[in-house]
Amino acid sequence: MPENAPAAVPQTMEQAEQLLKSLLRQHDLKHPLTAMLLEAGINALSREIAVRPKDFRPREDNLGQPAVPQEKPDMKGLAESVSLPALPEVAVQLERVTLDPRSSAQDVAEVIGLDPSLSTILLHIVNSAFYSFPTKIDSIPRAVSVVGTSQLHALALGRMVLNMANELPPKHFNMDVYWEHCVATGVISRELATLCGLPGPERHFLAGLLHDIGKLALAKSLPHHAEALNAMLHHSVPHIAEEAILGFNHARFGAMILRKWDIPYQIVEAVAHHHHPEEAQHPEGARILHLADIIARTLVIPSADVPLIPPLSQGAWSALGLEPQQLAGVLGGLESKMRELVKILVGKD
């Protein structure tokens, strides 16, 4: 929210509460986490409504529903048919040097240095509020030594895949809203992983950044199905509607796309199961991503025209062993971090 944005007033608070409760109608509003998110979400949303009232006018459901194609597509065949750009050579070399135990921080820095624009972006990230280091980091070797080899590798891979993903969607796909949600989910995933004491928090950031890539690929590959799914936007949780219409959901489809890019298995598995974390063989990453996705959808609402928020897996919440009050630090500064990273990664103000 802009610094000079008008304060929320009772009318916007009431409007925010009505909209958010509607989006959370498949949740138990008395659950401690949901109750906390609802309160925080109403405050954040009411301020957004005060700034951009036109974006939050009561939405009108489509009276005419597009015909749903009867034949369900084959997920594997569809994924194989998606034409994807190849990972840049820098990504291939970076993967090799990162996995080589004989490699030094200087070796990693030299590979990143082969792509000047990537080097610039990574330095912007490590000097942003995402890390909040007390002193400026002015070189890639220094960034590698401070942030860590695998962590910087994850950030670099995220930036490169983001560039390629921008080639997937059709013309009318709202990429600004899409990347805002993905970046917010990545930021929250990293904070949750840190809070839970998990290693490699940047890996969880990358999973958050890429978790909805299946939506881009589906919109590109199945425009008629995507139109039917969009018409169900206000009546069903997206992945449940997808399972009914397609026989699979964007999470599983997106994981197959990421496998084609040789994204690390831990990230692919988390993406595949982030709506059903209990189905993952190694569910920790999927649990983090599941929770981060719900938090991001509750706290970052760009307009009234958004889908229902997916229900919380009580098993995932219990397994992480968190308490709602622990999340205060995760939620603090979320919007500023998200806006700054969107500007750095996507080039949007």
N, C-alpha and C positions, 0 to 999 in steps of 0.2 A: 504494500500500500504506500502511496506517495507520502512523504513526510508532512505535507501540508493538507492532507486529506481531511475533510470534515469529520467530526466525531459522530459516532452512531447515535441515533435518536430512537425513542421508543418505537416509532413506526417501523424503522428498519430492523430493530431487534425482533419485533413480532414477525415480520416478513421472513427474516433469517431463520427463526425458530420453526416456522411452518414449512419452509422449503427443506431444511435439514432433517426434520423429523420425517418428512415424506421420503427423502432419499435413504433414510435409515429404517424404513418400515419393516425390513426383514431382520432387524436386530432387536435384541432385548435391551430396551432403553434403560433398564434398571441395572444392567451389568456394570460393575465399577468402571471398567475401561470405557465403555460406550457412554456412560454418564459424564465422565470427564471430558471425552472428545466432543460430546454434544455441547457442553458449556463453552469449551474453547472454540469450537467451530462456529457457534452462534455469534460470539464476539468478533471473530475474524470476518465472518460472512456479512455481518451487519455493517461493518466498516466498508467492505467492498460495495455493498448495495448503495451506501451513501455516496460513494465516488462514481459508480457506474450504474445508475438506476435503470437505464434502458436495457442493460444486459440481463436484468433480473425481473423483468415483467412476467406475469403469469404465462406459462407456456401453453400453447394450444396443441393438443394431440392431433395427429393426422386422422381425418375422417375416412379417407380411402386408404386401405392397407394394400401395399403391393403384393402381388401373388408370390407365394413361397415356392421356389423350385422343388418339385417332388423328389427328384433323384438326389440322394446324398453323395457328395463327392468322396473319393478315396483320398484320405489324408496323406498317405505315403506318396502316392502318385502325384498328388497336387504339389507337395513339397519338392519333389524331384523336378517338376516342370517349372518351378519359379526360377527365373533367370536372375542370377546374382553377380555383381561385380566381384572380382577376385580381391582378396586381402592384399594391400600394398606390400611390396617387397620389404619395406621397413618392418612391418608386422611380423613377417616370417623370420627375419633376422633377429628381431627383438625376442621372439619366442625361443629361438635357438640359444641365444646368449644368456637369457634369463635362466634356462634350465641347465646350463652348463655350470657345474660346481667350480670349475676353474676360472670362471669369468669374474672380473672385478667390477666395481662401480664405474670405473673409467671406461671399461668395455661397453657397458650398457649406455653410458652417456654418449659414446661415439656413435652407436647405432641410432639413437634418438636424434643426434645432431645431423644425420643424413637428411632429415626432413625439417628444414628451418621453421616452417609454420607450426609443425607439431611441437617443436622445442619452445616456441613462443607461447603457445597455448598452455603447455604444461607448467611453464614458469608463472603464468597468470593464475593457474589453479592453486599452486602451492603457496602463492602469496595472497590468496584470497581468504575470505572469512571461513571457507571450508576447512582450513587448517589453523588460521589465526596464530601463525608463528610470530614471536615477538620481534624478530629481525628479518629484514628482506633477504630472500634467497635469489642470488643474481646469476646463477649458472646451473646447467643441467647436472654436472658432476656433484655439485653441492646439494642439489635437489635429490639425487639418487642416494647420497649418503645420509640425508636427513629423513627422507620419507621412506626409503627402502626400495630395493630392486623390484620385488614382486608387486609392491604397491604402485610404483610408478608405471610398471608394465601394464597393470590393470587400467590405470587412467589413460595411458596411451592407446590401448586397445579399444577402450570405450570411445575415445574421440574418433578413431579410424572407422569403427563400425557405425558410429553415428553418421559420419559422412556418407557411407554406403547406403545406410537405411533411408536416407533422404531421397534416394532414387526409386524407392519402392512405391509410395502411395500414389493414388490418382490425384487429379488436379484439385478436387473439391475436399480433400481430406484436410482438416484443420491441424496443421503441423505445430503451430504455436501452442495450442492447448495440449496437444499430445506430448510435446517435449517438456512443457512445464510440469505435467504430472509425472513423467518418467524421471526427470531430474529430482523432483521433490521426493519421489519414492527412493531414489538412489541415496540422497542425503540422509533420509530417515533410516534406511537400511544400514548405512555405515554407522550411524549413531547408536542404533539398537545393538549391532554386533559388538561395538566397543563397550556398551553398557553391560552386555552379557559376557564380556571377557573372551570373545572369540578371536582367533588369529586372522590376520589378513582382512581387515575391515574394508579395504578398497575393493576386494573381490565382491563384497556384498553391495557396494556402491555400483559396481559394474552390472551386477544382476538386476538391481533396481532400474538402472538406465535402460536395460535391454528387455525388461520383463514383458512389455506389451508389443514387441516387434511383430508378433503374430498378427496383430490387428492391422498393421500396415500391409503385410503380405496377403491377408485375406481380402482386404479392400481392393488390392490390385488384381488378385487372381479370380475373385468371385464377386464381381460388382453387383450382380442381381441378388445374390444371397446377402451381400452387405446392405443393400437397400432394404431388404425385408427385415434384417436384424436391426437396422437403424429405426425402423418403424415401431419396433418393440421396446425402444429405448426407455420409455417411462413406465413400462409395465413389468419388466423382468430384468434380473441381473444379467449383464451381457454374457458371461460364460455359460450360464444356465440356458439362455436362449440359443446360444451357439450349439450346445450339446443337443438340444431338441431339433434344431433345423439342419445342422451339419453332421451330427454324430460325433463331433469332437469340438474342442474349444481352442481359442487363440493361444492359450498358454502352451498346450501340447504342440500345436502347429508351429509356434514361434521357436520352441526348442529344436524342432527339426531343421528350421532355417539356420539357427545358430550352430548346429552340428556341421552344416555344410561349410561354415566359416571356421571350423575347428576351434570354436570357443571352448575353454576348459570345461570338463565334464561337471564339476561342482556347480558351475554357473548354469549350465544347460539344465541340470536336474532341478535346481531351485526354480528356474523359469517355468519348466514343464509342470511343476506341481504347486505353484504359488496360490492357486485357488483350492487345492485339495492337498495340503501339506502332509496329511497323515498317509498319503499314498506313496510318498517318496521313500526310497531305500535308505537315504541319509537325510532325514527330514529337517535338520537344523537350519540349513540355508533357506529351505522353502518356508519354514515357520517365520523366520526373520522377514522374508520378502512378503509373505502373506499379511503380516501385521503392518508392515510399512506401507503397503498398497492401501489398506483400509484407512490408516491415519492420514495419508496424503489425500485420499479422495474426500475425507471428512473436513480437512482443514484448508484445502486449496480447491475452491469451487469457482470456476471462471464465469459461469452464467447459470441461468435457470434450466438451460437445455443440456443437462448431463444425466447419465444413467444412474440407476439405483446403485447404492454402495453395497458391494458383496458382503454377505454375512460373515461374522467372525467364527473361526474354528476355536471352540472352547478348548479342545485338546492342544492346539498349538499355543494358545495363550497360557495354559497351565504349565505346559512343558518348558516354556521359556523362563518361568519363575519370576516374572516381573510384577511390580505393583504400579498402579496408575500414577502415584505420586513420583515414582522414579522417572517418569517420562517428561517431567517438567523441563528438564535440561535439554531433552531431545526436541521439544516443541519450541523452546526459546530460540529466536533468531532464524527459524526455519524459512520464513518468507524471504528475508534478506539474502540468505545463503542460496536459496533456489534462484532468485532473480539474478544474482551475480553469476552463478554457474551457467544459467541459460544464456546470458549475454556472452560469456567466454566460449562455451562449447558450441552454441548454435548461432551466435552472432546477432541475437535479438536483444533490444533494449527493453 
